[in-house]
Amino acid sequence: MTGSVIQLFTTQDNDQKTRVMPDQISVDELGVQGDKFYAKDINRSILIASIDSYQLSKENGIELEYGALGENILIDINPYSLSSGDIITISGIKMKISQHCTLCQGLSNLNSKLPKLLKNDRGIFVQVIESRSSTIKLGDVVTI
């Protein structure tokens, strides 16, 4: 299954926890370089979400802007049926799924229905296991 990178995000570690939408990000085994979560927990270092999460929310009357789910990488295919240990490749960078994203208070802050609605469809955490490059750009091919 193949798709593409739709949007990229980093969170800056400042008072406002500013979300930035760069045209590219650099990743390594510690996560997304320059992100506030870089080198904090390698099992939760990079979050990938699908536009399907946003569509599901919209179908249930909840409008969310891309990035609201806290993802670093937004893709146009659905990886949520994959399991821990499965591999996703983006731009020659092999990433192993470490776990599915757990629900957090942040979702309730957006809308009280979101935690239940997105229980299995919020995102997946991955960690870089092999790369020929460290850069992921908008439009890069995603292979599952």
C-alpha positions as CSV (number, residue, x, y, z in Angstrom):
1,M,0.0,0.0,0.0
2,T,1.4,3.4,-0.9
3,G,0.4,7.0,-0.2
4,S,2.1,10.3,0.5
5,V,3.0,12.8,3.1
6,I,0.2,15.5,3.3
7,Q,1.6,17.8,6.1
8,L,4.5,17.9,8.6
9,F,4.5,19.4,12.1
10,T,6.8,20.1,14.9
11,T,6.1,21.5,18.4
12,Q,8.5,24.1,19.6
13,D,9.3,24.0,23.3
14,N,8.3,27.5,24.4
15,D,5.6,28.9,26.6
16,Q,2.9,28.6,23.9
17,K,4.0,25.1,22.7
18,T,3.9,26.5,19.2
19,R,3.1,24.1,16.3
20,V,5.1,24.7,13.2
21,M,4.3,23.4,9.7
22,P,7.7,23.0,7.9
23,D,8.1,21.8,4.3
24,Q,10.5,19.2,5.6
25,I,11.7,17.6,8.8
26,S,14.9,15.7,9.8
27,V,14.5,12.5,11.7
28,D,16.7,10.0,13.4
29,E,16.5,7.2,16.0
30,L,15.7,9.8,18.7
31,G,12.8,11.4,16.8
32,V,12.1,14.6,15.0
33,Q,15.0,17.0,15.3
34,G,14.0,20.3,16.7
35,D,10.7,19.0,18.1
36,K,10.1,19.4,21.9
37,F,9.7,15.7,22.3
38,Y,13.1,14.9,20.6
39,A,15.2,12.4,22.6
40,K,12.5,12.1,25.4
41,D,11.0,8.6,24.7
42,I,12.1,6.7,21.6
43,N,9.0,4.6,21.7
44,R,6.9,7.7,21.3
45,S,9.3,9.8,19.3
46,I,7.5,10.3,16.0
47,L,3.7,10.4,15.7
48,I,2.0,9.6,12.4
49,A,-1.7,10.2,11.8
50,S,-3.9,9.6,8.8
51,I,-6.3,12.1,7.2
52,D,-8.9,9.3,7.9
53,S,-8.9,10.5,11.6
54,Y,-9.8,14.0,10.5
55,Q,-12.5,12.6,8.1
56,L,-14.0,10.4,10.9
57,S,-14.1,13.5,13.2
58,K,-15.7,15.6,10.5
59,E,-18.4,12.9,9.8
60,N,-19.2,13.1,13.5
61,G,-19.6,16.9,13.5
62,I,-16.2,17.7,14.8
63,E,-14.1,20.0,12.6
64,L,-10.4,19.8,13.3
65,E,-7.5,21.5,11.6
66,Y,-4.6,19.3,10.5
67,G,-2.1,19.0,13.3
68,A,-4.7,19.1,16.1
69,L,-4.0,15.5,16.9
70,G,-0.4,16.2,17.7
71,E,1.0,14.3,14.8
72,N,4.5,15.0,13.3
73,I,3.6,13.4,10.0
74,L,0.1,13.4,8.4
75,I,-0.4,10.8,5.6
76,D,-3.2,10.0,3.2
77,I,-3.4,6.3,3.8
78,N,-4.6,4.5,7.0
79,P,-1.9,2.7,9.0
80,Y,-4.1,1.9,12.0
81,S,-4.6,-1.7,11.3
82,L,-0.9,-2.3,11.5
83,S,0.7,-3.8,14.6
84,S,3.7,-3.0,16.7
85,G,6.8,-4.1,14.8
86,D,5.3,-3.5,11.4
87,I,7.4,-1.3,9.0
88,I,6.5,2.0,7.3
89,T,8.9,3.6,4.8
90,I,8.9,7.3,4.0
91,S,11.6,8.6,1.6
92,G,13.9,5.7,2.2
93,I,13.6,6.0,5.9
94,K,12.4,2.7,7.5
95,M,10.4,3.2,10.7
96,K,9.0,0.5,13.0
97,I,5.7,0.9,14.7
98,S,6.4,1.0,18.5
99,Q,2.8,1.5,19.6
100,H,-0.6,2.9,18.8
101,C,-1.2,6.4,20.2
102,T,-2.9,6.4,23.5
103,L,-5.7,8.7,24.3
104,C,-4.9,11.8,26.2
105,Q,-6.5,14.7,27.9
106,G,-5.6,16.9,25.0
107,L,-8.3,15.3,22.9
108,S,-10.9,16.0,25.5
109,N,-9.8,19.6,25.5
110,L,-10.6,19.8,21.7
111,N,-14.0,18.0,22.0
112,S,-15.3,15.7,24.8
113,K,-16.4,13.1,22.1
114,L,-12.9,12.7,20.6
115,P,-11.3,10.2,23.0
116,K,-14.1,7.6,22.4
117,L,-14.4,8.4,18.7
118,L,-10.7,8.2,17.9
119,K,-9.9,5.4,20.4
120,N,-8.3,3.2,17.7
121,D,-7.8,5.8,15.0
122,R,-5.7,8.7,16.4
123,G,-2.2,7.7,15.3
124,I,0.8,5.5,15.5
125,F,4.2,6.0,17.1
126,V,7.2,5.0,15.1
127,Q,10.9,4.9,15.6
128,V,13.5,5.2,12.8
129,I,15.4,1.9,12.4
130,E,17.2,2.4,9.1
131,S,17.7,5.3,6.7
132,R,19.5,6.4,3.6
133,S,18.3,10.0,4.3
134,S,17.1,11.8,7.3
135,T,14.8,14.2,5.6
136,I,11.0,13.8,5.1
137,K,9.4,16.3,2.8
138,L,5.8,17.2,1.8
139,G,4.7,14.8,-0.9
140,D,7.2,12.1,-0.1
141,V,6.0,8.5,-0.8
142,V,4.8,6.5,2.1
143,T,4.9,2.7,1.8
144,I,3.3,0.2,4.1
